[in-house]
Amino acid sequence: MNAYLQNLKEILDLMTDAVYWFNRSFNICKDIGIKQGYSEQELDNLEALASRFARVVDIIISKVFRAIDKVEFEEKGTMIDVVNRAEKRGLITSTDRFREIKELRNNIVHEYEKGEIVEKFKEIFAASPEVLDIVDRIDNYCKGLIAK
């Protein structure tokens, strides 16, 4: 296995570990749901979900897509180039929607106002199945790359 494929495999393992914890938090938080008031435990669980969501999106953007580009001998390019290539590969359904997911990730990482917390959780709940779908698409696509 060449170095680029080995790197991709290691990054996919990192993504798989992060997705395990993200999915665990998502399943816990589905039972909590969206409401006006939360207990401290519920807030802890929702904050864990937000953090894990941001981590998975970050791994996809900054590591997975770029590692796939290296395996396929693509030029480094800008983030827009990377995301456009991901759409062409069928890893994401829309660059516009993926941009929204990335912006949500940025908002989580760069903090949000306490009053915005319920709205952010709504957005995370809405985007989580899409992120998990992207992960499945990545896994399927990369099986073909690694098998070559």
Stockholm file with secondary structure:
# STOCKHOLM 1.0

chainA/1-148         MNAYLQNLKEILDLMTDAVYWFNRSFNICKDIGIKQGYSEQELDNLEALASRFARVVDIIISKVFRAIDKVEFEEKGTMIDVVNRAEKRGLITSTDRFREIKELRNNIVHEYEKGEIVEKFKEIFAASPEVLDIVDRIDNYCKGLIAK
#=GR chainA/1-148 SS CCHHHHHHHHHHHHHHHHHHHHHHHHHHHHHHCSCSCCCHHHHHHHHHHHHHHHHHHHHIIIIIHHHHHHHTTCCCCCHHHHHHHHHHTTSSSCHHHHHHHHHHHHHHHTCCCGGGHHHHHHHHHHHHHHHHHHHHHHHHHHHHHHHC
#=GC SS_cons         CCHHHHHHHHHHHHHHHHHHHHHHHHHHHHHHCSCSCCCHHHHHHHHHHHHHHHHHHHHIIIIIHHHHHHHTTCCCCCHHHHHHHHHHTTSSSCHHHHHHHHHHHHHHHTCCCGGGHHHHHHHHHHHHHHHHHHHHHHHHHHHHHHHC
//
